[in-house]
Amino acid sequence: MLRLSEADHALVTAAVTEAERKSDGEIVTIVADRSDAYHDVGLHYAVLAMLLVPAMFAFVPQALVDWAMGRMLGWNAMLTRGTLMALLFIKLTAVFLIVRYALAYMPLRLALTPGATKARRVRRRAVQFFKVGAERRTVGRTGVLLYLSLAEHRAEIVADQAIHSKVAPELWGDAMAALIAAVKAGRPGEGMVKAVAIIGDVLAEHFPKSGTDRNELPDRLVEL
């Protein structure tokens, strides 16, 4: 798992302070280990694996089924419906539990989680944090959140009303690209600093510094 050092915290805080000197915008930075536990993903894979058991038996040659039943029950034993259902239930339960507990290992669960699911969960968590920590917390509605989720290697930029009305979402693309490239290279702190600088340039263009602006949100990096 990637981590940010105390030096990274100091650099990001300094970058936010410098960016806010050029505009009336307020930048909030949050880094989280991950945005979701993805328990439902493990459950879905376990259920899918369990449902594949009857399908697998449907394609097994009858001779192989007869041989296996003979080894388990004896060659002269009668295979009753109750016995068949009990064996099927045991197989279903075993497969479900094996897959479920295998996916309790978070790196494997994350690896098997679809990218679209990760993107939705990261976006949802970013919006939640924005609503709590930045939305409508500034007089001019000029707050913007830079959120990084380390485990998913994904980030989000969420802007308050005044910024969103003037800045097209694609203008944050350079900041996102710089951040994700650095995260994938194992340098999340450096990526946050670069992204903050780019965000600051965008804010300075659309919301230049005025004499009445004051620092309304903390500059420090929040790590969860």
N, C-alpha and C positions, 0 to 999 in steps of 0.2 A: 504494500500500500504506500502510495506517495504521501509525503509529509511536507509541511512548510516549517522552516526553521525560524528562530527568533529574528535572524537577519532578514529573512523573507518578509516577516511581518513588518519590520521597520521600513524596508524598501517600499512595500505596498502602501503603507501609511504615508510615507513621504511623497509617493507618486500621486496619491489622492489629494494631498494638501497642495501640491504644485498644480495639478489640473484644475482645482477649484479656484486658484488665484486668477485664472484667465476667464472665468465665466461665472454666471449666477447659478449654474447647475450644482447639485449636491450628489456626490457619488458614494454609494454604499457598496462595500465588498464583503462577500460571504463565501467561505469555502467549507464544503461538507465532505465527509468521508464517502457517503453515498446518499442517494435521494430516496431510496426505498429498500425494503428487505426482500421484495419479490417472492414472498411466500406463496402467492397464488400461482406463480410460474412453476415452482416445484410441484405443487398440487396438480396442475394441469398436465404436466409430463407424466406424473405417476398414474393419473386416471387414464391417459392415452395408452400408456404401456399396459395397463390392466385390460383395457378393451381390446388390445391386439392379441391377447392370449387366445380367446375363442377363434379369432380369425386365423391365427397360426395353426391351431388344431384342425381347422377346416381343410388345410392344404397338406397335412401330414398323411403319407400313404397308409392305407388301412393295415397293411402287413406290419408296419412299424408300430402302429397303435396296438395291434394284437400282441406283438412281442413284448412291448413295455407293460401291458396289462398282465401278461403271463408272468413276467418277472416279479411284479409287485404283488399280485393276488394269487399266484399259482395257476398252473395251466388248466386245472379242472374247475376253477372257481367261476361262479356265475357273476357277470358284471351287471348288477342291478342299477336301476335308475338312481336310487339313493346313493349308491357307491360312486357312480359317475359324477353326480352333482357335488358330492363331498370332495372328490379329487379336484374338480374344476374350481370349487371355492378355495381350496388350499392353494392352488396355482395362482388364482387371481390375487389373493391376499399376499402371497409371497412376492409376486412381481410388484405390486403396489408398494409394499413396505421397502423393498430393495431400492427402487427408484426414488422413493420419497426420502429415504435416509441418505442416499448418495447425493441428492441435491440439497441436503442440509449443508454441504460444503459450499460456502459462498462463492469462491472463485468459479466453481463449476456451474453454479446456478446463474451467475452473471454471464458466463460464456454462452450459455444456452438461452439466455433471454433475448428475444428479438430486438433489433436496434430501434424499431419504431416504438416498442414498449418502453425502452429506456428513455427515449427522447420525450415521450409523453410524461413520464414520471418526473424527469428532471424539470421540465417546463412547469408542471403542476407545483412542485415544491418551490421553484423560484418565485412563482406568482404568490404563493402563500407567504413566503418570507418578505416579499415586496409589500404586500398588504399590511403586514405587521410592522415592518421596519422603515418603510420609505413613503408609501402612498399617502398623499395629502399631509405629509409631515413638514412640508415647506410652504411658505407663504405663496410663492409663485408657481407651485405644482411643478417644480423642476428637479425632483429627485429621480435618480436612476440607479438601478441595482445591477451589479455585476456578480453573477452567481456561478460558482464552479463546483461540480460534483466529481470528485476524484476517481472513484471506482468506475464510473461510467465513461470517463474521459469526455464529458460533455459540459457545456456551459450555456448560460442564458443571460440575455440583457433585457431587463424589464424597465420601462420608462414611465414616468408620471404623465398626467394628462397634457400639460403644456408642451413637454418634449415630444410626446407621441404625435401631437397634432402638427408638428413642424419637421420632425426628423423621420424620414422613411426607414422602415426596418432594415432595408438592404445596406444603409449607410453604416450599420454596426458590423458589417461583414468582415472588414479588415481587422477589427478588434477581436472578433471571435476566431478568425483564422490564426492570428498571432498567438492567442492564448492556447488554443487546442494543439498547435504545433509544438509549443514549448512543453505542454503537459505530456504529450506523447514522447517527447525527448527526455522526460524525467525532470523538468525544471519548471514546476508549476508557479513558483514565486516569480521567476523571470517573466513568465507568460502573463501573470496578473499585472505586473508593472507595465508591460508593453500595452496590454489591453486598456488599462486605465489612462495611459498617455493618449491613445487614439480616441478614446471616449472624450477625454478632455478637449482635444482639438475639435471634435464635432460640436461639443457644447459651446466652446468659445466662438465658433462660427455663427451659431444660431442664437446663443444667449450670452453675449459678451458681458464682461464684468461691469456692474453698475456701482455707483457710490453707496447705494443703500443696502447692498447685499451683505448678509452676515452668515456665518457658519452655523447651519441649523441641524446638521446631522453629523455624527461622529466620523472622523476620518480613518479610524483604526480598522484593520482587517479583523473580521469576525470568523473564527474557525470553530466549526461544530463537530 
